[in-house]
């Protein structure tokens, strides 16, 4: 198995996510989709029928995420990593539309560079209202058919601001802090860093930023490709409340940020030494956090 795509979720998912996976043109016998789901027990049969109808032949692993008394997206991600059999792991959100060539581009980077993964480009869109905010089958659909090329753009991707060395007009090396959303990482590396840190807690828990820094500490880097597009739609359940999920948090977002800053101050010194040893940075022009001076 070449690629495992992992999608964690704790809320009603978009039908568009399944539809986008059905259109991916990477050979279906060479990748799998792992749906790590906190409400697996509510929609197991619905999801199974949906994939058979829309994406026949796609290798689906729909798993129950750990039933914890508190909210933890990191534990949901780690459950997916444990089930992955692909050499390369690609993470995606439950609010996204993955374009056809995305996995091809991610695999090409993985095979071309032995110490690099790909980071794609997010484009936020304004889509029509949902038919139901809390659908009984836990699968959200829009009031009308969505054609992403016709949707107004809310935010174009801004990650190109963190590129410090462009290889060509579309691709360049990312530096400093950035999210691990839309990112590809070898499974063996994820296991080496012991997965996502479950000390982080909250919908915006800094666990993704932490993962990027841990990978960088191991000498890994990320190539940004602005042509590897994933459309992102604002999810109506970002408040984490409702009839599906209403769990307490162990820490606030501010407390998670404080934890990350403590780890970051220690990690960055190690990252700089590793990257200098590999000849990837020039200490005279790169600051301790990996950004240009």
N, C-alpha and C positions, 0 to 999 in steps of 0.2 A: 504494500500500500504506500503510495507516494505522499498523499496529503490527507490530513484530518481537519475538517472545518468545525470549529466548536462555537456554539452559540448558547450563552447562559441566559436564563430569564426567570422572572418571578411574577410575571403579569401576562395578560392576554397578548398573544403575538399577532403580528400582521400577516395576512395572507400574502402580501407582496413579497415577504421574505422567502416563502416557499416558492413562489412564482419565479423569483430571480434565480434561485438555485436550479430550477428546472431548465434554465436557459444557459447555464454555464457550459462552455464547450470543451472543458478538460475531460478526457476519457472517463466515463463513469465507473469503470472497473478499477480505476487508479486513485479514487478519492472517496471519502466517506463524510457524512454529516452527522455530528454528535450534538444532539439537542439536550442540554443539561437543564432540567426543568423543575422548578420548585413546586409547580402545580401539575406535575405529570399525572397524578392520580385523578385529576379532573378531566383531562383531555387526551388520555392515552389512545382510546379508540378513534377519536376525531382526527388526531394527527396521523395515525396509521392510515386511515382511509384517505385523508387529504393527499399524502405523499404518493399513494398508489394511483390516485387519479391524476394528479398534476405532474409528478416527477417519477414515473414508473422506472424501475431499474436503479434508482439512486439508493446507495447503501446508507440506510438510516439507523442510527442508534439513539433512541429516545429514552433517556434515563431519568430516574428520580434523583434530584439533587438532595444533599443532606438535609434532613428535617431538623433544623436547629431552632431553638426558641428565639433567637435574635437574627437580624438581617445580616447576611454575609455573601456578597457577590464573589469574593475570593474563594470560598469553599465550593460554590457552584462551578466556578471555572476549574478548580482542581479536580472536581469529580469528573469533568469532561476530559481533562488531561490523562487521568488514570485509565479511561476507556479508549484513548486514542491508540491506533495502530499505525498511523501514518508517520513517515520519516520527518515530514514538515507539518507544523500545526499553524493554521490560519484562524484568527479570532474575528468574529463578526458580531454585531449587535442585533437585537430582535426588532430593530426599527430601521433596517437597512435593505437596500436593493443592490446586490453585487452584480456588476457588469460582466458580460460574457467572458472577457479575456483576463479577468482578475487572477484566477488561479494559474493560468499559463504564465503570466508575468511574474507571479510569486515563485513559481517553480524554476523559472529561468534564472532569477537572481540567486536562488539557492544553489543551483548547479554551477553557475559562473563564479560565484564568490563563496569560498568555504567558511568564511567568518562573517557572513552578512545575511540579513533578512530584508524583506521589503516592507515599506510603509506606504499604504495607498493614500488616495486623496478623497477627503470627505466633501460633499456638496450638500448643504442643508436646503431643503425645499419646503415650500408652502403647499400642502396638499388639501384636497376637499375634506369636509367633516366626515367623521365615522358614522356608519349606520347606527351603531349602538356603542355606548361607552363601555358597558359591561356585558358583552355577548355571552349567552349561556354556554356556548361551545368553546369559549375562551380563545376564539380566533377572530381578530378584528378585520373588518372590511370597510371600504369607503362608500360613500353615497353614490359615487360615479366612478367609471373606469379611469384609472390613473395612467397617464402617459408622461413619463418623467421629463422628456424633452420639452414638454409644453408647460411644466410647472415653474412658477416664479422662484428664483433663487433668493433665499434669505441670507445665507452666508456662504461665500466661496471658501475653499480650503485655504488655511493660513499657514500650513506647515512649511511652505517654501521659505518663510521668513527664517526658519531654523536650519536651512541648508547652508553649509559652509564651503562646499566644494562641488560645483556642478560638473558632472561627467559629460553631459550633453545638454541640449535645450530642455529636456524633460526630466532628467534624473540627476540627483545629487545626494551627498552624504549628510544625514541629519546629525546635529550636535546638541549638547545640552539636554534639558528635560523636555520630554514629550510623551504623550499618552501611548499605551500599547494597543489602543483600539485600531483595528484594521491592519494588524501587524502579523508577520509570519516569523515563526521561531522554530528551530529544530526541536523535536520532542526530547531528544537526549539532553539538550541544553536546559529545557524546562525542568527535567528531573534533577539535573545537576544543581540547579539553584533552589530545588525543593518547592517548585511551583510558586503560586501567589501567596504572599504573606497574609495569613488570616487574622493577624492582629488588627488590620485595617477593617473598619466597619462603617457602612453608610453607602448610599447610592453613588456618591462621589467620594470614594474612600481613599484615593491616592494609591491603591494597590497596583494600578496599571503603570503609573509613573515609577513606582518602586521596581516593578518587573523590568522595565527598560534599563534602569540603572544597574540592576543585578546582572543582566546580560552584558552590559558594557564592561562591568567588572571582570567578566570572563573573557574579555577581548572581542566581544561581538559588536557589530555595528549595523546600522540600518540605512538602507538606500531608499530615499523618497522618490516615488514615480508619480508625477502629476497626471499621467494618462491612465493610471490604475484607479479608476473612479468607483466609488460606492456612494450612492445617493442616501441621504439620511433624512428621516422624517421625524418631527417632534412627536414624542409618545405621550398620549393623554394620561398616562399613569406614572409620571415622573415623581409624583408626590408620595409614592409607595403606600398609599392608603386605598381602601376600598374593600369590596367583598372577597377579593382574591388574596391579598397580602396586607397584613397590618401588624408588623412586628416591631418590637423595640430595637433601638440601637445601643450598642455598648459605648460608642464614642460619637461625638459630634464631628462634623467635617473639619472644624478648626483643630480639634484634638488629633485627628488623623494627619493633618498638615504638619502639626508640631512633631509627631512621630516620624514623619517622612524627612523633615529637616534634620532631625538628629541622626538618622541613618545616612542621609545624603552627605553630611559633613565627613563621615567616616568613609563612605563608599568612594567618593570622588578622589581621595588621595590614592586609593588603590587603583582606581580606573586610570588615572594619569600615569602611574608607574607601568601598568600593563600595556597601555597604548604606546608609551615611549619605547618600551622594550620591543614592541612589534614595528616600530618606526612609523606609526600612524599619525603622530602629532609632533608639532614643533613647539616645545615648551616656551619659546620666546614669544609666541603669538597666540597661544591658547591658554585661557585662564583655568583656574582649578575646577570650575563647573563645566568645562568643555566648550564654552562659548568663545567667540572671538573677542579679543580685548578692544 
